[in-house]
């Protein structure tokens, strides 16, 4: 018998249902906090891991959620050009206040407040991607196109 999901993962499951996204959350015995750890735990390529990275607009203070392929590093200047302002990296407390989740477990949806979401076009080249589900040990898999549609994400090149 499976253990019940943590409250954080239950919030992710409920948010997915509200968005019409059918997911099954897995609680892993090992950490899935980094893209490399998640890929090892899920038995997939690191490129299939969705990194949910939160940035802050330097001028507006607005939070931005970037859904990035695990193999890519964010080209902050390139993304800034797309959104129209420079990016800052907020501290962990600020990220948690916007998302409701700790870094390492931030899901791509179901946040404490609406976040403008941008998705790495490289994720759309996969049939299945894996994302955090509220804790550094919880993940779910989904079709990246369905994820993009459910989150209303804009497609961009982030690397």
C-alpha positions as CSV (number, residue, x, y, z in Angstrom):
1,X,0.0,0.0,0.0
2,X,1.3,3.4,-0.9
3,X,1.8,6.0,1.8
4,X,-0.5,9.1,1.5
5,X,0.9,12.1,-0.3
6,X,2.4,14.9,1.7
7,X,0.2,18.0,2.0
8,X,2.4,19.8,-0.5
9,X,2.0,17.0,-3.1
10,X,-1.7,16.9,-2.3
11,X,-1.9,20.6,-3.3
12,X,-0.1,19.9,-6.6
13,X,-2.5,17.0,-7.3
14,X,-5.5,19.2,-6.6
15,X,-4.1,22.0,-8.8
16,X,-3.5,19.5,-11.7
17,X,-7.1,18.3,-11.4
18,X,-8.4,22.0,-11.5
19,X,-6.3,22.5,-14.7
20,X,-7.6,19.3,-16.3
21,X,-4.2,17.7,-16.2
22,X,-4.2,14.0,-15.3
23,X,-1.1,13.2,-13.3
24,X,0.1,10.5,-10.9
25,X,2.5,11.8,-8.3
26,X,5.4,9.5,-7.2
27,X,7.1,9.8,-3.9
28,X,10.7,8.7,-4.5
29,X,12.9,7.0,-1.9
30,X,15.8,9.3,-3.0
31,X,16.1,13.0,-3.6
32,X,14.8,14.6,-6.8
33,X,15.9,18.1,-5.8
34,X,18.3,18.6,-8.7
35,X,17.8,17.8,-12.4
36,X,20.5,15.1,-12.2
37,X,19.0,13.5,-9.1
38,X,15.5,13.6,-10.6
39,X,16.7,12.0,-13.9
40,X,18.4,9.2,-12.0
41,X,15.3,8.6,-9.8
42,X,12.9,8.7,-12.8
43,X,15.2,6.7,-15.2
44,X,15.1,9.3,-17.9
45,X,17.4,11.7,-19.6
46,X,18.2,14.9,-17.7
47,X,16.8,16.8,-20.7
48,X,13.3,15.4,-19.8
49,X,13.4,17.0,-16.3
50,X,11.4,20.3,-15.9
51,X,13.3,22.7,-13.7
52,X,10.8,25.2,-12.2
53,X,13.0,28.3,-11.8
54,X,11.6,31.6,-10.3
55,X,13.1,34.9,-11.2
56,X,12.1,38.5,-10.4
57,X,11.8,41.4,-12.8
58,X,14.4,44.0,-11.9
59,X,12.1,46.9,-12.6
60,X,8.7,45.6,-12.0
61,X,9.4,43.2,-9.1
62,X,7.1,40.8,-10.9
63,X,7.8,37.0,-10.4
64,X,8.5,34.9,-13.5
65,X,8.4,31.1,-13.6
66,X,10.7,29.5,-16.2
67,X,10.1,25.9,-17.0
68,X,13.5,24.8,-18.2
69,X,14.9,21.6,-19.6
70,X,17.2,19.9,-17.1
71,X,20.1,20.1,-19.6
72,X,19.8,23.8,-20.1
73,X,21.2,26.8,-18.3
74,X,19.1,30.0,-18.5
75,X,20.4,32.7,-20.7
76,X,19.2,35.5,-18.4
77,X,20.0,38.3,-20.9
78,X,18.1,36.5,-23.7
79,X,15.1,35.9,-21.5
80,X,15.2,39.5,-20.3
81,X,15.1,40.6,-23.9
82,X,11.9,38.5,-24.4
83,X,10.1,39.8,-21.3
84,X,11.4,43.4,-21.5
85,X,13.3,43.7,-18.2
86,X,16.4,42.4,-16.5
87,X,16.0,39.4,-14.2
88,X,17.1,39.1,-10.6
89,X,17.3,35.9,-8.5
90,X,15.0,36.3,-5.5
91,X,15.9,34.6,-2.2
92,X,14.4,31.4,-1.0
93,X,11.9,33.0,1.3
94,X,10.6,35.2,-1.5
95,X,10.3,32.2,-3.9
96,X,8.4,30.3,-1.2
97,X,6.0,33.3,-0.6
98,X,5.2,33.5,-4.3
99,X,4.9,29.7,-5.0
100,X,4.0,28.2,-1.7
101,X,6.8,25.6,-2.1
102,X,10.5,25.3,-1.2
103,X,13.2,25.4,-3.8
104,X,13.8,21.8,-5.0
105,X,10.1,20.9,-4.9
106,X,8.5,23.8,-6.9
107,X,5.9,22.4,-9.3
108,X,5.1,24.0,-12.6
109,X,1.6,25.1,-11.5
110,X,-0.6,25.4,-8.3
111,X,1.3,28.4,-6.8
112,X,0.3,30.7,-4.0
113,X,-0.2,33.5,-6.6
114,X,-0.4,33.6,-10.4
115,X,3.0,33.6,-12.1
116,X,3.8,34.6,-15.7
117,X,5.1,31.3,-17.0
118,X,7.6,30.7,-19.8
119,X,8.5,27.2,-21.1
120,X,11.8,26.2,-22.7
121,X,11.1,25.1,-26.2
122,X,13.5,22.2,-25.8
123,X,11.0,20.5,-23.4
124,X,8.5,20.3,-26.2
125,X,10.8,17.9,-28.1
126,X,10.0,15.1,-25.7
127,X,6.9,12.8,-25.4
128,X,7.2,12.8,-21.6
129,X,8.8,15.2,-19.1
130,X,9.1,14.9,-15.3
131,X,8.5,17.7,-12.9
132,X,8.6,18.4,-9.2
133,X,5.4,17.7,-7.2
134,X,5.7,19.9,-4.2
135,X,8.7,18.3,-2.3
136,X,12.3,17.4,-3.1
137,X,11.3,13.7,-3.4
138,X,8.0,14.0,-5.3
139,X,7.6,14.0,-9.1
140,X,5.1,13.4,-11.8
141,X,5.4,12.8,-15.5
142,X,3.3,14.4,-18.2
143,X,3.1,15.4,-21.9
144,X,5.0,18.7,-22.2
145,X,2.5,20.1,-24.6
146,X,-0.3,19.3,-22.2
147,X,1.7,21.0,-19.4
148,X,2.3,24.1,-21.5
149,X,-1.4,24.3,-22.3
150,X,-2.5,23.8,-18.7
151,X,-0.1,26.4,-17.4
152,X,-0.7,28.9,-20.2
153,X,3.0,29.1,-20.7
154,X,4.7,31.1,-23.4
155,X,7.3,29.2,-25.5
156,X,10.8,30.7,-25.5
157,X,14.4,29.7,-26.1
158,X,16.0,29.9,-22.6
159,X,19.5,28.6,-23.3
